[in-house]
Structure formats: structure tokens, C-alpha cells
Amino acid sequence: MNKLLVALAFVLSANLTFACDYCNIFINISPNDYRNSFGVYHHIRLMHGVYTPLGTVVLKHGGAEAPVYTLANRKVDEIYRTYDIRGRFYIKDKWKTMVSIPIVDNSYRIDGLDKYRVRGVGDPMIIQNYQVYNTKHCADSVSNFSQRFTVGAGVKIPLGSINKTYAYGRPNVDLQPGSGSWDFLAMAMYSIRYKKVGLITNLNVKYSTENKEGFRYGKTMNFNANLFYMKEIKGLVFMPFAGTYIEKFNKDFQNGGLLNDSGGATFFGNLGLKVYKGNFVVTAQYQKVLENQLQGDKQLFTLYRSTVGIIYNF
């Protein structure tokens, strides 16, 4: 990560050196940049496993929620659904504040039958971004090239419940609406566009604290990179994109000790589309798992993630 940031800083400093004296308008990477927005997103993540008679997973972060003997020879699914209410607000051009409030609807199924259906308001997040660099439009020139580098930091506030209990007992912490912990986030984004083609990359790191029950998630890191193309047709701007998404998560802790059936990495392929019309944006993305590299023998495999959303800019 340090090498990446040094390389980006070198590129940005080189571009700043040749900036003209009359540049005063930031060039957009995509339509509706530098506008406040309000959006609603629906996320789904499916995790699946088939347990052997010994209680290990054939199709391998979920962990065995129930004692091993109750899962032997069973098919287990965890379905994570989130309705994410999200706002984005600019303070001038360089400072952007993002607020996210999730509403979760999670299911835990054994052999196709729901054992738990967990619903509730999750933990809200606040992230503050700062634009380190963006190409500017000069009064005496027209540019087809633009790039941007942004950094940010944020906090996840433990307001969601972690102790919902049902007839069959209490679901594990992954299924609960909240985590019970204060989590701290750092991010960096680099994007570049030439005419109608571009690349957007994101790197996010999350550090979790211990909740009141002695559980702490391991550090997680996510990296996302997508190539995109923009095309205007009859007043609509279409922006298809494709790329990769990588999740890496360290082992979790319980009362200071490592949990062996946790940690690993998952690699996804991305396909998506954004459609812009006036003040509105509709977005859809499908992320298919290419490889799971999980630690331990009771974790469930992620099969896919998907997102749909609608955003209003003002």
C-alpha cells in the first residue's frame, strides 16, 4: 500500500507542475460529479456450504453457527440483504461527506428452510473524503484527459442490535443487524479517464474494536478496480463497467484469542451498468466469486454479491 501511495503521489506531483495559471473548473470523471445526492441501494450476498458427516464444509466468513453434529450432512445458506440509505454532501469541491444507514434482512437456512430471519437497523457509517488532486479545465484549452485522487476516513457507529433472539436461539454476530463495535475506516480512490474510457480504483481498510461480548472482527481490506465506457443515446448516458473486487480479512478474536475458523480472501469478477438521466442515476452490479481462499474448515463459501440502486442528485 505504501508503494502504491508513493507512486500515485509522484504522478500527481508531475501533473501539478504543468498546470496552467488559469485553471478553475474541475473536470468530471462521470456525470453528476460535485453534486449532492441521496440514494437507496439493495445489496445481496449469498454464502453456501455443504457439511460432511464430520462437520467440515465441502464447499467452504460465516463459521458454523450451530454445534457440528447438528450440521452434519446438511446444506447451509446465509443470505445477507441490506437496504442502504446513503447521502453524499459536498463542502465546496474538495470535501465530501458520505452518510450510510443500513437496514438488514438476513436469513440462515438449513436444507432450504429458514432457521433465522433477522431484520433491523444496522450500524450507520460516516465517511469524510478529501480530494487531493483533480485535473482542471483551463480557460484557454479543452482537455479530453482527466484524473483524480481522493483519500478519506470514517467511523461505523454501533447502534444496531447484536442480541436478537428467536425460537431456535440466538443467531451469530454475522447475522445480527449490528456488530456492537466502533469500527474505523480509511480509503483511497484513484480514477482516470480519456475521452469516453476510464478506470476507477478503490482501496478500503477497516479496523474493528472489541464489542461488549468480547468479540472483535479482524482487520479487513477491500480493493475494487473497474474499467468503464460512457455512451450517450437519446438523452441517456450509459456507463457499462467491468473489473475485479478483492476482499481480504484477518482472523477474528474472541476474548483476546484467535478464532481459527475465520480469515482468508475472496476474489470476485465485476459486471455492472450505470444509466444517467437528468438528476437521476440507476445502477446495477453483479459480482461473481472466482476463488475463495478461506482459513479453517467450517467457513461458508461466498457464491456472489449483487447491488441495485437509484440515486437522485441535487
HELIX and SHEET records of a PDB file:
HELIX    1   1 ASN A    2  THR A   17  1                                  16    
HELIX    2   2 VAL A   68  LEU A   71  1                                   4    
SHEET    1   A 2 CYS A  23  PHE A  26  0                                        
SHEET    2   A 2 LYS A 136  CYS A 138 -1                                        
SHEET    1   B13 LEU A 113  VAL A 121  0                                        
SHEET    2   B13 TRP A  95  ILE A 110 -1                                        
SHEET    3   B13 LYS A  75  ILE A  91 -1                                        
SHEET    4   B13 SER A  37  VAL A  50 -1                                        
SHEET    5   B13 PHE A 301  ASN A 313 -1                                        
SHEET    6   B13 PHE A 280  LEU A 294 -1                                        
SHEET    7   B13 GLY A 264  LYS A 277 -1                                        
SHEET    8   B13 LEU A 236  PHE A 249 -1                                        
SHEET    9   B13 THR A 220  TYR A 229 -1                                        
SHEET   10   B13 VAL A 197  SER A 208 -1                                        
SHEET   11   B13 ASP A 183  TYR A 194 -1                                        
SHEET   12   B13 PHE A 145  LYS A 156 -1                                        
SHEET   13   B13 MET A 125  ASN A 134 -1                                        
SHEET    1   C 9 LEU A 113  VAL A 121  0                                        
SHEET    2   C 9 TRP A  95  ILE A 110 -1                                        
SHEET    3   C 9 LYS A  75  ILE A  91 -1                                        
SHEET    4   C 9 SER A  37  VAL A  50 -1                                        
SHEET    5   C 9 PHE A 301  ASN A 313 -1                                        
SHEET    6   C 9 PHE A 280  LEU A 294 -1                                        
SHEET    7   C 9 GLY A 264  LYS A 277 -1                                        
SHEET    8   C 9 LEU A 236  PHE A 249 -1                                        
SHEET    9   C 9 LYS A 231  ILE A 233 -1                                        
SHEET    1   D 3 PHE A 215  ARG A 216  0                                        
SHEET    2   D 3 PHE A 253  GLN A 254 -1                                        
SHEET    3   D 3 GLY A 257  LEU A 258 -1                                        
END                                                                             
